[in-house]
Every structure is written in structure tokens, then in C-alpha cells.
Amino acid sequence: MKILLVDDSKYECTVIAGYLQEMGHDTVIVSNGQQAIDAYAQVQPDIILMDVIMPEMDGHEAARKLRSNAQDWVPIIFLSACINAEDIAAGIHAGGDDYLTKPVNKIVLEAKMIAMQRIAAMRHRLLDVSRELEHANAELKQLVNVDGLTGLANRRYMDQILRSELLRGYRQHEPLTVILTDVDLFKSYNDHYGHVAGDECLKKIGQVLLSSVHRGGDVVARYGGEEFAMILPNTPVEGARVIAESVREKVEQLSIPHEASSVARVCTMSAGVYTCLPQQSEPNDALLQKVDRCLYLSKIHGRNRVTVECCELLAAQH
């Protein structure tokens, strides 16, 4: 084990460190409470052996500070030549876990170390389990927010992001753009090529959308079925038009065969773009209805095209 020994007596430190070395433990020695606090993070000890009476900062105060600052729990055993009921109670209340009488008896010290070694092993196992749980929770959180087929954000997560971006856009008086896309005649594609091919088609198109955004705040989501959404904070309408047209062209350039399409011999995409200047308490649904209308206009006017609109406030600025 790694032991942090805190004592201002060089003689006591030499004796105790010698005992611990014979038992196979590594010992780091400091001479007062402040040094113990400073060394704790670097040493990361399994046990702290600490004298109670020391200059500058005594053992009780050091224990209180260690307990208040440290995220991890490490056993603290106080060392003292004078041990009575009041001293023991004060030490436990300060954050200590046990006491050893000075001069330290080697047999008693060894017995304490055996007991503490059991505790240290249990502590390490608990830390491992805790890390595994944190990792599992992080993965679970990601799964909750991710579409299983495409790996993009799912509709639930998209709705959360859209709410927060509407609020942020309102506070900072910045435009917010939403692009809604639809793979043209995708039902016919599934009927003709099968659902496995349909899934592969959606994965490829999803990656085209994802590769078309480059800022940390931009979000690409699977909106539902063959529909995808892009949330583009602080993106003016003309910039959004360029992105949407680029996505439409790249999807067509994938050259995924679609013999059942009346639009082209390959898969194509229609898009609706709406840019707003968010207002206070503007709901998600109001914005989504507007962008959905733009997508509808693209469909009824022949598909494989982009329809762009913006709110009256932005239109007036142009």
C-alpha cells in the first residue's frame, strides 16, 4: 500500500517508516498538516498516518480540510502519545477513523495495516465499480439521445436542443435556422429494393447531412422515417440556403439507384428551410410547422428542390 506519514518528529518517522518498509509498504513522509494537504492529491495514498500535535496545522484541522476537499475517502489513523476518551472522540469527529498510541508498537501497527489493507482492497473495488457505472451511464445517456439506425440525434434530443436554441436566440437576438429534408418517394424505394436497402440508403444520406455542418452548435437529427432535420444556430437565411442546396446536390451525387422514382433515376431529396428571429416563449411546434410548410412546397413543386422562407422581422431587414 501507499502510505502518507505525517509527523514532525524525525525519530518517529524513521521508526514507523522502517516498520512499514519491512511490511512491504511505500511511505511518503511530510512534517505538518498543510504539507499533508498539499501532498495528498499527488501521492494518492491508501492510508494516512497522522500525528495529532504538529506545528502550523495540527492533525485534526488537517483531517477536517482533507475530508471537506477530497472527493475520495481514504482512512486516516491518528498518532498520539496521549489518548483518552475525549481525544478519541475529537479525532473521530474531525474525520479520523482510528488511533495508534506513540511510541508505535510494531505488532499493533502490522495488525492495523492488515485491517486497512482489506479496506483499501474493498475501496479500490468500489472505485472500479463506480467508474464502470459512470461509463455505462454515459453510454446509456448517449443511446437515449441517438437514433439507432443512423447514429444521428433522435427526435427527442432534437426537440430538447431546439427548445434551448430558441431561448438562446431570443436572449442573444440571433437568427435560428431549421432545415427539414425528406428523401423523395422513399416508400417506393423501400417497396422496390426492400427495407434492408432502405436502411442503408438512410445511413448514407444521414452522413451527407452530418458532413455538411462544421460548427459545434449545429445539430443533425433523424426527424422521423425518411425525414432529417438540421438545427443551425446564428445562421442567416442566405447561409442556410447554401447549406440546403449543397446537401441536396450531394445526396443526388451519391447516385443511389432509384428506378421507382418519377423524379430521377437516383435518390433525391427535397428540403424546406425556415429562418426566424426567436421571440419570447416561442414554442417548437410553431417553428416546425413553418419549416414543414416549406418542405411541403418543395414536394408539390416537383421535389428535388429547396424552398426557403424567413420570418417577417428578418424579411423587413432585407
Phi, psi and omega in degrees: 000159176259122187240131174264114182257123185240108182198138180274356179268114180297324180296311180299319180298318180297316181294309184295317179298324177296315177302313184295323179295320177299329180277355177091018181259151174267135184235133172247128187249132170227164192250358176204174186297320181295320177296326178296316179296317181294324184277340189304310184295323182284318184285321185050062186286159172275332180215148172243122171257119190223127175294148180280312185262111180216157177288162177069301178215121182282175185296321181296315180295319179298319179297318179299317181291321178297318181292327183282333184261327187283135176279333181260154179258130176230135180298137175243122176249120179279146176246130180203143177281336182243109180236117172230181185300319181294320179297317180298314180298317180297320180294318179295317179295331180284346180121003178282164182240341182196173180228147169232135180277137175264141357293142186287130176277130185299319182294316179294319179299316180296319178297318178297320181293323177298315179296317181292330178295322176298315181295319180297320179296318178295320180297317180295323178296318179296321178296320178297315179296320180298318178295320178297320179294318178299317179296316180296320179295321178296318178294319180296318179299320179294318180297323180296330185262358188245139174288128186295330183278309189264341185079002177277173173300145178269178185297320181300312181291323178300318179298320178297313181297319181297319178300314183291326180287328174296318178294316181294318179298323178293314182296320185262001178055051180240147179290153176229129180246138171237131175248129177243127183238157180217130177289122186296129174051047184288330177300318178297324178297312180298317181296324184278317187254345181098160186288331178296314177296324178298318178297317179296322178299314181295322178299314181296318181292321177301320179291328175298314179297316182297321181286352182269354177244146187228355181263150182299328183276348180287140182232134174245129185225154169274115186282328180155133181057239180262014180261139177235154179231149175232127176254120186236092180294149176049045179241115180291165188298321182291322176296322178294322178299316180299316180297313182297317179295322179296317178297314180302316181294318182294323177297316179296324181287347173298334178056044175282117184303138177215078183291342181272002182273140175267359182267311181203173180275000177232167178294136177231173184221139172256150182219146171241137182234130176224129178245129181233164169252099191307138177253163182301132176062025177290123183281157176304314188301322182298316180290318181295325177296322181291318180288328177295324177296321178297319178297319179300319179296322177297323181290314185285345178260023171114353180066177182052046180209171181239132174245129186238133174221163174219165182289164184298324181298318179286323179299322181294331180287341180264000000 
